[in-house]
Amino acid sequence: MKQIIIILSVVALFVAACSVNESPPTETPTPEPPTRTPIPLPLTDTPTPEPSATFKPKPTVDLELVLTPKITVAYEVNYIGLKTSDDVQIIAKQFGESELAVILAHQGTQGANQRDWEAFARMIAERGYSAVTLDFRGRGLSKGDYNATNYLIRDMRALIDYLQEEGYDHFVCMGASMGGSTCLRATVEYDLEGVVVIGSFMSNGKPTNITTDELVALTIPKLFITTEKDRFGDIPAAIKSMYEISQEPKQLRIFPGEVHGTEMFKQPYGEEFTAELLAFLEALR
């Protein structure tokens, strides 16, 4: 696949906290998409529920050990422009460089885009990973049809193919909702080293789908996460089912409440949720 790669901006600042501030592309933001609900994914404008009381689940990892980095590194941030196989312009953002690229795929709720993952992307970039977020088609700075969720694997292919051309050959994919389904499909098409599926179904519609046999055959580490009562009601059962039919190595983590996907970052147990993701990555080093 031939891609036109446009490096839109590279900004690197070294500060005491090892973070950077960069100016976004000057491109006119994509207008707000229509509010109708695409099928079959739970893409709606349902308001995010308020944080669920103050209850926190018992941590399964050492929070202090995981959340406190042994070292921090300075990193650069690059905006990347890509073209998919069906000629859609996709915008991605890379935080830092390392041997392991961690792709962070956003969910499909109203207003969701790659910024939902940015705080976590910066956190792992400081820990020496290369974090890569992307706006799926019709979201954020990317062009294309907001409702064409069955073609999200084309966006993911454009990104992974680009990273491979840049010399990367070690990948982990973490995705929420439609992003999680897209990560699952990527495990079939690429040699990933791990996958995290958060509040997702197995399919966005062909070709962004994975069969039961394909899921059963996956031997890479897998982490499945959901809330007990995700507001898209069938998701907890779907996550548990994927976990049950998967072979080892695998993990299942269930958090309280009814929020969806990366909304868990903003819950009272946000640190526990973050620590689970970090621990998964550390186990792959």
ABEGO torsion letter per residue (X at the ends): XBBBBBBABBBBBBBAAGBBBBBBBABBBBBBBBABBBOABBBBABBBBBBBEABBBBBABBAAAAABBABBBBBBBBBBBBBBAAGBBBBBBBBEBBABBBBBBBBABBGBBAAAAAAAAAAAAAAGBBBBBBBBBGBEABBEBAABAAAAAAAAAAAAAAAAAAGBABBBBBBBEAAAAAAAAAAAABBBABBBBBGBBABAEOABBBBAAAAAABABBBBBBBBAABABAAAAAAAAAAAAABBOBBBBBBBBEABBEAAAAABAAAAAAAAAAAAAAAAAX
